[in-house]
Amino acid sequence: MYNKVIGLVLAGGAVVFVLLLAGAGASWVSDDPPAVNPYSSGPGNATTGEPRFVLTAVAFGEDGYVEVTNVGSAAGSLEGHWICQFPAYFKASGQLAPGESVRFDDADSGFGSLNADSGEIGLYTSNSFGDPKFIIAYVEWGEPGHARSGVAAEAGVWVEASAVDTQDASMIVATEEQPTNAGDWAAA
């Protein structure tokens, strides 16, 4: 059930408050939407039977890869999703059950070499890479301020000016279900 209070100003300046109740099946569009992309945020999606894809690992070097995991509670398809390592892009595919992961090798994907010194990876639901409503997961390492970090910050999937320290690391691994800053990743 939804509750909402609306204040109405009547002639003569009197204010009347009206409590609106929405019954079963009724809803309305919020005039105050969440700041974070609902596709990729919060535990709510896990309880509604939806897939939720996040980046969970990035391995560097010749055998480098990007790992995507479904942390939601339902199976889902990666069709239509894109992995971005600016300026290279790769169209993802595959079906993932809840808790299942898939790795995309940098050599086979064409999204570029994964260098431990500095880089970024974004996961998108569309190839509109500059639009924050399509980025659902992001990580940057080495130094902050990569090409898509502002888009990720605007979408609420990454904290601006946050980069994972990769000194002497062969890979980085997410330590939180929905990693949104450098503290949610560990170097290995």
C-alpha positions as a printed Julia matrix, in Angstrom:
188×3 Matrix{Float64}:
  0.0     0.0     0.0
  1.32    3.44   -0.92
  0.81    6.55    1.2
  1.25   10.11    0.07
  0.33   13.45    1.6
 -0.58   16.35   -0.64
 -1.08   19.89    0.64
 -3.74   21.88   -1.18
 -4.0    25.65   -0.81
 -7.62   26.78   -0.91
 -9.0    30.21   -1.7
 -8.35   32.48    1.25
 -5.0    30.8     2.03
 -6.26   27.82    4.02
 -4.19   24.65    3.59
 -5.85   21.25    3.5
 -3.73   18.1     3.7
 -5.0    15.05    1.88
 -3.68   11.54    2.57
 -3.77    9.38   -0.53
 -3.89    5.62   -0.17
 -3.29    3.31   -3.09
 -4.98   -0.04   -2.8
 -3.92   -3.39   -4.2
 -2.75   -3.06   -7.75
 -2.78    0.74   -7.73
  0.37    2.76   -8.15
  1.69    6.08   -9.37
  4.91    7.43  -10.72
  7.09    8.92   -8.01
  7.84   12.6    -8.3
 11.01   11.93   -6.28
 12.76    9.0    -8.04
 15.77    7.32   -6.41
 19.19    8.81   -7.2
 20.65    5.36   -7.83
 19.77    3.25  -10.86
 17.17    0.82   -9.43
 18.34   -1.93  -11.79
 21.63   -2.2    -9.98
 20.99   -1.02   -6.46
 19.74   -2.18   -3.15
 18.39   -5.48   -1.92
 14.92   -4.78   -3.33
 15.62   -6.41   -6.67
 16.86   -9.59   -5.01
 13.45  -10.07   -3.39
 11.35   -9.36   -6.47
 12.67  -12.25   -8.54
 14.84  -10.24  -10.9
 18.38  -10.78  -12.19
 20.94   -8.19  -11.1
 24.31   -8.15  -12.86
 27.44   -6.69  -11.29
 31.17   -6.68  -12.0
 32.91   -9.01   -9.56
 36.5    -9.43  -10.79
 39.05   -7.97  -13.18
 42.22   -9.95  -13.91
 45.19   -8.2   -15.52
 47.87   -9.23  -17.99
 47.96  -11.74  -20.86
 45.26  -13.92  -19.3
 43.13  -10.95  -18.25
 39.36  -11.11  -18.0
 36.3    -9.3   -16.67
 33.87  -11.31  -14.54
 30.15  -10.54  -14.37
 27.94  -12.17  -11.71
 24.16  -12.36  -11.32
 23.56  -11.41   -7.66
 19.79  -11.27   -8.16
 17.27  -13.97   -7.29
 16.23  -14.96  -10.83
 18.01  -16.08  -13.97
 18.65  -13.44  -16.58
 20.18  -12.82  -19.97
 23.13  -10.59  -20.73
 21.83  -10.08  -24.28
 21.84   -6.36  -24.99
 24.42   -5.65  -22.27
 27.78   -4.07  -23.08
 31.17   -4.03  -21.35
 33.07   -0.8   -21.8
 36.75   -0.12  -21.32
 36.89    3.27  -22.99
 37.38    3.59  -25.91
 36.72   -0.12  -26.6
 33.35   -1.84  -26.22
 32.2    -5.45  -26.2
 28.68   -6.84  -26.55
 28.09   -9.32  -23.74
 25.94  -12.42  -24.03
 24.96  -15.45  -22.01
 22.33  -16.61  -19.56
 23.19  -16.49  -15.84
 21.36  -18.25  -13.01
 21.31  -16.58   -9.58
 24.84  -16.65   -8.15
 26.39  -17.66  -11.48
 29.33  -15.81  -13.08
 30.76  -15.53  -16.56
 34.22  -14.36  -17.6
 34.98  -12.35  -20.71
 38.64  -12.71  -21.77
 40.28   -9.5   -22.93
 41.95  -11.3   -25.86
 38.66  -12.69  -27.24
 36.37   -9.78  -26.43
 38.17   -6.93  -28.13
 37.49   -4.5   -25.28
 41.2    -3.92  -24.86
 44.16   -4.91  -22.75
 43.63   -4.96  -19.02
 46.6    -3.12  -17.54
 47.05   -3.24  -13.75
 48.49    0.29  -13.68
 45.25    2.08  -14.54
 41.9     1.41  -16.16
 38.14    1.19  -15.91
 35.33   -1.21  -16.76
 31.65   -0.36  -17.05
 28.68   -2.66  -17.54
 25.78   -1.18  -19.51
 22.27   -2.24  -20.55
 22.64   -0.33  -23.84
 25.38    1.0   -26.06
 24.54    4.58  -24.99
 27.74    4.8   -22.93
 27.48    8.5   -22.05
 23.98    8.16  -20.56
 23.93    7.38  -16.81
 20.58    5.59  -16.98
 22.23    2.68  -18.83
 25.31    2.01  -16.66
 24.61   -0.63  -14.01
 28.1    -1.46  -12.67
 31.53    0.16  -12.75
 35.04   -0.12  -11.35
 38.19    1.93  -11.91
 41.67    1.22  -10.66
 45.09    2.82  -10.45
 43.87    6.4   -10.53
 40.44    8.06  -10.57
 38.93   10.18  -13.31
 38.7     7.84  -16.29
 36.44    8.58  -19.27
 33.29    6.95  -17.83
 33.78    7.58  -14.08
 31.6    10.71  -14.19
 28.79    8.74  -15.87
 29.08    6.04  -13.18
 29.06    8.61  -10.37
 26.01   10.35  -11.82
 24.21    6.98  -12.0
 25.11    6.2    -8.38
 27.03    3.02   -9.19
 30.47    4.45   -8.33
 31.83    7.09   -5.98
 33.66    9.84   -7.85
 37.42   10.11   -7.21
 37.6     6.51   -5.96
 40.09    4.09   -7.54
 41.15    0.61   -6.42
 44.85    0.39   -5.49
 46.39   -2.25   -7.76
 50.05   -1.99   -6.81
 51.6    -5.44   -7.39
 48.15   -6.98   -8.02
 47.34   -9.56  -10.67
 43.6    -8.96  -10.24
 40.95   -7.14   -8.24
 37.91   -8.84   -6.69
 34.65   -7.33   -5.39
 34.17   -7.81   -1.65
 30.59   -6.44   -1.59
 27.52   -7.63   -3.47
 27.09   -4.22   -5.1
 30.56   -2.63   -5.17
 30.33    1.17   -5.56
 33.77    2.42   -4.45
 37.41    1.38   -4.09
 36.78    0.1    -0.55
 34.41   -2.53   -1.96
 37.26   -4.18   -3.89
 40.41   -6.07   -2.86
 43.63   -6.53   -4.81
 44.9   -10.08   -5.18
